[in-house]
Amino acid sequence: MFHVRDGLFFEKQADGAVRILKRTDGRDDAPVVFDMVLDKHSWASVIATMSFYGEESYGYFRALLFHDNLPLPSGCVLREILPAMLGQESAAG
């Protein structure tokens, strides 16, 4: 599990759901405050809502693709600008 801080943990499940676990502190044996699982669609909604694009437009779709480790579709603006954002040559340049 990924420990963010202060006993807050996240773990991606095999089906794409995300487990959120809060312990009283960061120790593995610390008492559990809450333990819940969000399905992958709910998780993508959270990520999209916190992102620049929000859940409107195509923010949710992009968050779901990212979570599922799927490539961006052809024609997506990000496919064109991502190399420059990463300091790489574009495919066209």
Buried (B, 14 or more C-beta within 10 A) or exposed (E): EEBEEEBBBBEBEEEBBBBBBBBEEEEEEEEEEEEEBBEBEEBBBBBBBEBEBEBEEBBBBBBBBBBEEEEBEEEBEEBEEEBEEEEEEEEEE
